Amino acid sequence: MKIVVVDHVYLEEEHTKKLRSIGDLKIFKDPPETPEELKERIRSADIVIVGWSHLTRDVIESAKNLKMISIWATTCHYADLEAAKKSGIVVTHVPGYATEAVAEYAIALMLAAARKLPLADAHVRKGSFDWRPFGGRELAGKTLGVIGTGAIGCRVAEIARVLGMRLLGFDKYPDPKRAEKIGMKYVDLHTLLKESDVVTLHVTLTAETEGLIGRKEIAAMKDGAAIINTSQGKVIDEKALIDALKSGKLFFAGLDVFDEEPPLKGSPLFKLDNTVLSPHVGFHTVEAAKRCTDICIDNIAKFLEGHPQNVCQ
C-alpha cells in the first residue's frame, strides 16, 4: 500500500509513524509546480493525502492505482468528485476541525479592520505617533449579517453577540432552534445585506455560491458597510469588491481568501488602505492543524477497515 502526501500538510512525528505503520509512505513538503509534476507524484499511489493541490479529472485519470483521496481540509473541491467516482476512488474530507480557529479569525479580521490596526502598526514602525488618522468604528451596537450558518457561522455569531452585536442570518438550510438560542434572526439575503453593518461569509464553494456576492448584492449593502471573507474567494466578485472599496461604498474588507491564490502580483487589493489581507490562514492554529491531521489519517484507517467515514458526496 503506497501512501503519498502530495504537498505541505501538518505532520508531527506521531502522524508519520502511524502512516508508516499503514503502508509505504512518501512525503512531499512543497506543492508541485506543474500538473505534470503532480501526476508524477501520485502515479503509483494507492492513497494520497492532499492539502492544497487540485486533483483535476486529468490528474485523477493518470493515477491508475489510486483507491482513495484523503483531503486535508473541510472543503471537497480539491478533487474532481465526478472523476473520482467514475474511477471508483473514495474521497474523504475533514469537517469541523477548524470551527473555533476560523470563527475567532473572522472576528479578528473584523476588529483589525474596524480599528485600522495594520495601518496603525505600520505607522508606529515608521517612527510616527500621530493618533489622528486612525479613527475606527466600534462593533458594539452594530448589525452583523452571517451568510452561511453552519458550525463556523454560528460560532462567529455567538462571539459577536458577546461583543454586543445584533445578529442576522441567511442560509439555504436554516437551523431555527440554534438561531433562537444564539439570538440570531433569519432573513432573506437582500434584507441581510441591506441592514447589516458587517457581512461575514461562511459558505462552501459550489456552483450556486460562486459569485454569490456580486455588484447587485454589494449595491444593496449599506453605504460604509464592511465585508469579511474566510470561506472561499470566488464567493465574492473580486473586481466588484475592489470597485466598492475604492469608491467608499464599503468601509473595509477583511479577506483571508481570494479569487486566485496566491493573488496575482500587482493586485489592486494591495494598494487599498481599507483592507486587511492574509494568506488563507484562518484555519491555522496548532490545535486545529493537529486535529485536522488526526482525522485525515483516521479517515484512511477507516477506509482500509472497510468503513469509510467523512466521505465527500
N, C-alpha and C positions, 0 to 999 in steps of 0.2 A: 504494500500500500504506500504510494508516494504522495506525500503532502507538501504543497508549495505555498509559502507565504509570499504573495505576489509583490507587495510593496510595504511601506512603513506602517506597521501595526505595533501597538504597545505590547511588549513581551517581557515578562520577568522570568527569572531562571526556572521558577516552578512551572511556568507555561511551556517553555521549551522542553523541559523534562517530560511533561505529560504528553506533548505531541510526539516526542521521540519514542515514547512507550507504545504509541499507536502505530507508527509507521516510519518510513524513511523520510526525513524532514530536510527541506531546502528552504532557507530564509533569504529573501531579498529585502534589504533595508531601505532602498530608494525606489521610487516609481520608475517603470520603464519609460524610455524617452520616445519610443515609437510603437505603433501597433504590432509591427513585426517582432520587436523585442518582447512584447507581452506574449505574443503567440509562442515564441521560443521558450519562454519561462514555464508555460503551462502545457507544452506539447505532450509530455508523457505523464502528466499529473493525474492522479485518481481523485484527489481532493485539493481544492485551492481555498485559501483564505485571502480575501481581497478587502482592502480598506479604502482605496481611493481610485484605483484604475477602473475603467469601464470595460466590462466584458460584453462586447457587441456580438451580434449574430455571427459575423465573420470570425471573430476570435474564438467564440464557443465552438463553432463547427470545425475549427482547426485542431481542437483538443480531442483526439479520438478516444482516449481512455477516461475522460472526465466523468465522474459519477456524482460529485457534489461540489457546490459553491457555498462556502460559509462567509457571508458578508459581515465584515466588522463595522457595522453601522445599523442604525434603526431603519433607514430607508432601503428599499429594494431596487432602486433604479440603477445601481451599479452593474446589474446583469440584465441582459435581454431575456425576460422571463418566458416569452413565447418560444424563442430559440432553445432555451434550456429544456422546456417541457417537451418540445419536439424530439430532442436528443435523449430524453429520459433522465435528465440531470435534476437532482433535488437542489433547490436554492433556499437557504435559510438566512435570517437576519437576527438582530438583537434589539427587540422592542423594549423601551422603557428604562434602559440602563442609565441615561443621562438626564432624567427628568429634573432633578434638583440642579444639576450643573447648568443646563440651558436656561431654566427658569430664572436662576439667580443672575445669569449673564444678561438676559434680556432686561432685567431691572437695572443692572449695572450700566448698560448702554443708555437706558432712559435717563438715569441720574447724571452720567458723564456728559451726555449731550445737552440736557436741560441746564446744567450749570457750567457748560463750556470748559470742562476740565482739561481736555487736551490742549486747548489754546492757552489756558492759564498756566499749565505746566511748561509749555514751550516758552512762554513769556518770562517766567522766572528763571529758567535755564539760560536765557539770553542775557541775564543780568538786570532785567527790568522789574519794577514792582508797583506799577500803576494799576489799581483795582478797578478803575472806572470802565474799561472796555468789557468787563466780564459780568455784566448784569444778566442773571439767568432767570429761570422760571421754577416755581415750586410745583411739585406733583400733587401735594395735598389739595383736595377740593376739586381736582380736575377729573375728567371722564376718560377712562381707559377702555378702548374697544379691542376685544380679544377675538381675532379671526382664527378659528380652529381651537375647539375647547376639549381637546384630548387631555392626557395627563399633564403635558407641559403647559398648555394654555391655561388650564385650571390652576396649576401651581403658581403661575405668574399672577393670575387674578387674586389668589389668596394672599400673596405677598403685597400686591398693590393695595388691597383692601386695608392692610395694616398701615400703609402709608397714607390712608385717608382718601383713596380714590373711589369714584363712582364707577361701577363696572357694567359694561355691555358686552354681550357675546353673540357671535354668529357661527353657526356650524350646520352642515348638511344633516348631521345626525346629532341633534341636541341631547343633552343629559339634564333634564329639568330638575331632578332631585338634587344632583350635585350643585347645579347652578343656584338653587334655592339655599342650600347650605352655605355656599360661598357668599351669597348676596349679589349674584350676577343676573342681569335681566337679558333674556334672548330677544333679539330684534332682527329685522332683515338687514342685508348688507348695506343698502342705501342709508337706512336710518343710523346704523352704527357709524358709517363714515361721516355723515352729516353732523352727528352730535359729539363725536369723540375729539378730545384734545390730543390724545396719543393713540395711535393704532399699532398693535403688535401682532405679528403674523406667526402662526404655528400650525401650518397645514403641510401635508406631504405633497410632493410634486407629482401631479397626474395631468392627463390631457385636459381635465376640467379646471385644474387650479393654475396651470401655466398662463401667465398674463392676467391673473385674477384682478390685480390692481393695475389698471391702465389709465389712460388720460381721462376717460369719463369718470372713473372712480376717484381719481385724485382731484378732479374738478369738483366733485361732490363733497370733498372734505372741507372742514373749517379752514378759513384763512389763518395761517400761523400755526396749524396743527403739526404734529410730528409723527414719524413712522419708524418702527423698529422691525428689522427682519433678521431672525435667527433660524429661519426654516430652510427655504431654497431660493436662490437668487432669481430664478426665472418666474417666480410667482409675481414679481413686480416688473412692469415695463420700465427698464432702467433708464432709457432715454427720456421718457415722460417724467420720471422721478427727478432726473438731473435738471430738466427744464423748470420743474416746480420749485426746486431748491434755489436755482439761480434767480428766479423771478420773485422769490419771497413768499410764494403761495404756501410753501411749507417752511416751518421754522427750523427744523433739523431732521436728520435721518441718522439712525444708528444701524449700521449694516455689518453683519458678520458673514454674509453670503452675497454672491454676485452672479450676474448673468453668465459671465465666464470666469473660471477660477484657474489660475490667478487672473485678476483683471488685466486687460491689455495695458501695456506701458503707455503713459500719457492719458489715461482715462480722465475725463472731465471731473470725476468724483474727487480726484486727488487735489484739485485746485479749489475745492469748496471748503470754506471755513465752517459751514453749518452741517458738517458730517462727522461722525465718529466711525472709523473703519477698522476692521480686524480680520485676520486671515482664517475664517471658519474655525474658530477655537471655542465656541460656546460649550461644546461637549467636553472640553479638555481640562478635566481635573484628574488628579492622581486616582481618586476614588472611582470616578466614572470610567476612566480608561481601563483600570484593572477589572472592574465589574463587566465591562464590555468583552474583554478577552476571555474572562471566565466563562461567560455564557456562550461566546463564539466557539470555544473548544468543547463545551458541553454539548452544543448542537451537533458537533462532529461525532462525539461519543454516542449520542442517542441515535444518530443516523446509522452508525455501524452496528448498533444493537438491534436495528430494525424498527425503531420507534422514533422517526423524525419529529423534531419539535421546532416551533418558530419558523414554519415553512412559509415562504413568500407565496401569496396567492396570485 
